[in-house]
Amino acid sequence: MDGKKYGYLKFYKVFDIFDKYSYLKQGILYYDELDGCIESMKYIQNIVVKTKPDTETDLSYKTKDNVRLGAYSHAWGWTAYVDIYNSFETSFSRKTFDIKSLPKFIEMLEQAQVMINNKMVENGL
């Protein structure tokens, strides 16, 4: 990095292995990516999910840290998701949620953006 401080939103997913061990995956959505991500999620919400593709379709926003936020189509409609990809591994960790929850998810991203911005202003960044 260049010595500057940056705000970000961190996503976590915990895996339980054999009910004995836990494994944590995390991914970052940087502050300067939030506008583009929110715009992409709104496009998916307002345009994409109203379509019925003939084939399986996947649209997403990919962060600098390889987190993917988006939606995919299937025979019974659309499903929203967050994928956390760790560059040291070869698999995604997908957390899916009902497409009807996408407006609330967008609202949470917008709230996080305001909180990060306020904190950066407060700290003179």
N, C-alpha and C positions, 0 to 999 in steps of 0.2 A: 504494500500500500504506500501511499504518498505522505504519510504522517498525519493526515487529516482524520477526524473522527467521523464515523458514519452511523446512521441509524438503520435498523433492520428489524424485520419480523422473522422469528424463528419458528419452524414447524418441527414437531417431534412425533415419533411413532415408537412405541415400546413393544417389543416382541417377547413373549414368554417362551422359554425353551424347556420342554419337559417339566413344566411347573416348578422348576428348580432355579433357573437362571433367567435374567432379563437382559435384553439387548436393546439399546437405544439407537435409533437413526434420527438424524436431524438435518434440516436444510434451511437455507436463508433466502429471504426475499428482501433485497436492499431497498432503502427508502427511495432512491432514484428510479426504481423499477415499479413502484406502487401505482403511479398514474397509468402506465401502459397495461399493467395487470388488471387494474380495475376496469379500464376501458375494454379490455378483451373479455372479461367476465360479463360486463353489461351487454356486449355484442352477442355473446353466447346466449344470455338470458332473453334478450329482446328480439333476436333474429333467428339464431341457429336452432334453438329448441322447438321452434314453431314448424320446423321442416320435418319431413319423414323420408330420410335417405333410403335408396334402394339397397345400399350396401352398408356395412358397419363403417361408421365415420368417427373420427377422433379429432377434436380441436382443442388446442391448449396454448397457454402462455408458458414459456420456459425461462427461468431466471438464470442469472450468471452462475448460480450454485447448482444448476441442473434440477431445480424443483419445477415440476410441471403442475399447473392448475388448469383444469378444463372440464370437458364433458365428452362422453362418447355415446353413440347411438347403438341400439340393439333392437331386437324384434319387438319389444314391448315399450320402447320409448328412449329416453335419454337418462343418463346417470352422470352426476358431477363427481369430481375427484381431485385429490391432491396426491401427487407422486413425489416421494423423496428419493433422490438418486444419489448414492455415494460413489464418487469417482474411483474409490479403491475397491469397489465391488462391481458385480455385473448385473445386479438385479434392482428393480424398482420396488418401493414399498408403497403400495397404493392404498389410500383411504378413500372409500367411496361414500357418497351421501346423496339423498334424494334430491332430484333436480328442483323440487319445490322449495328446498332450503337455500337455493342459490341467492335469492334476494337478501336473505339474512347474512349469508357468507360475504356478499359484496358490502353490506352495511358494516360488518365487522372489519373488513379491510379498510374501509373509509375511516372508521373510528381509530384504527391503529395508525393510519397515516396522520390524522390530526394529533394524536398523542405523541407520536415520534416528532412531528414538526414542532409542537409546543415545547417538548423537552430540548430539542436542538436550539430553538430560539432562547429558551431559558438559560442554556449553557453557552450562549453566544457563538453558536456554530452556524 
